[in-house]
Amino acid sequence: MVLKGQKFYYTVNALAGLAVFFFGYDQGMMGGVNASPDYVATMKLGYSTYEGPSQGYVATITNPTRQGGIVSIYYLGTLIGCLIGGVIGDRLGRLKTMAIGSVWVLFGAVLQCSAQNIAWMCCARVINGIGTGHLNVIVPVWSAEVATHGSRGAFIAFEFTLNIFGAVVAYWIEFGLGFIGDGNTQIRWRFPIAFQILPIIAFMLALLWMPESPRWLVKAGRVEEAKEILMRIRATGDTEGAESPLISQELNDILEVVVLEKKHAKRNTYWSMFWGIGSEDLHIARRVQLSIWLQIIQEWVGIAAIIVYAPTIFAETGYSPRKAEWLSGLNDITYTLSTFVAILTIDRWGRRVGLWWGAVGQGLAMFLAGAFSRLLKDHPEKASVYGGATTFFIFLYTAVFAATWLTIPWVYPTETFPLEVRAKGNAWGVVGWSIGNGWLTLLIPVMFNAIHENTLHIFGVVNILSIPVVWAFYPETANRTLEEIDLLFASKSPLVWNEERHFKELKAKALKNAIDGSSTPEKSSV
């Protein structure tokens, strides 16, 4: 049976979600791996002590820099992988790039689960990261190019629900394995690493039945194939097997933009994109900077600390190691459920509103979590009150982040770049994500060791500072076609209000010229 219409559309969404599930799982598993006594001994990160039948063996980290280094070197791999994936994604297509990335991931996963020392583990994590970088770049781009402009945000937001579900699966697998052999077994950390092989194999097999991006096909000169795919994905009961006016209009818009963008072929290298060489009124360099910094800020609002080091944070609030791990698992479930808020609001409220209210909620939660953690240290006799309050605000922070900042920085780069360089453009976003994650995961154990709860206050400050940055420099992209967004960035000014005014002027000229039967300003002004 050949899938068409909504069934086909949602199948594409589910498969993209499977890839995103993988890198959610891959990130989430390191929290439990870091707590495994056998892993700590193998990598020479510290020592373990037996805390009795109820707690089992508990690992103590004496070398937090080495621990952070193993976690963060993965992001060196994603940085390398995203740059490679951006090039081959624009050159060979979206499907082939996803397949190549999956092979890297499989190789890295096999090496990680069999690691015998820190050098082996670091090499394996770099290889795994290279594959993840390919997928991080190309899966959101593929999703955005297949989705309709009115549901593009929700389409990708659903995928990130599966991303967080991946982290939840990783956490509870590791939590359960902690009860085997008093928690001091190799299987406690080797099995969770090996488990990621299963979704990647399923993803690779499913790619055989998936459509190439119709926008990439048009760019490659394969217009008839692009039309057939659009007809399959956009088919309804009235238009099944036929080319509707809406499909014709969408295809014509893509064709016009491809012709326009070929006039700016000099900007198709990373170097020219970063410096804006040859991009003229398309202002590619501006889009690069917006993508990089939005992803860096996403990590520095504090999520890496909460997800990877949640057991440490809950342990500092006075809970036993086992209960701290249990609370971390519940926090991950809250994280997953809250992503449904993003699915419902990201297109309806827009990207800017989501970033604003998210930053306010996250900032307040971080400040209050840090404050109650300090009170807990000063007044240990009130541990049940202050420890509970700290835990509540950590849960609140996680819920708000999942509803806002989790998804929007991933959606934004897929929307803001021209078709000709969309994969390489999204690669710049993954560069920012890799820098932010790598830098932060290296520093977090050092920061918690040195300044304790004040680490949370630093994240609170970053959240508040992000509000004016978004207000001034990040224009709204929700409910605009990918082709219209070229007009939005045609303004010579990087300030949002000037970009919006210029966009309205171009749209008004387009309407006037259409009425007069003359050429559109899209072809003459951008």
Beta strands, then each sheet from edge to edge (+ up, - down):
strand 1: 46-50
strand 2: 57-61
sheet 1: 1+ 2-
end
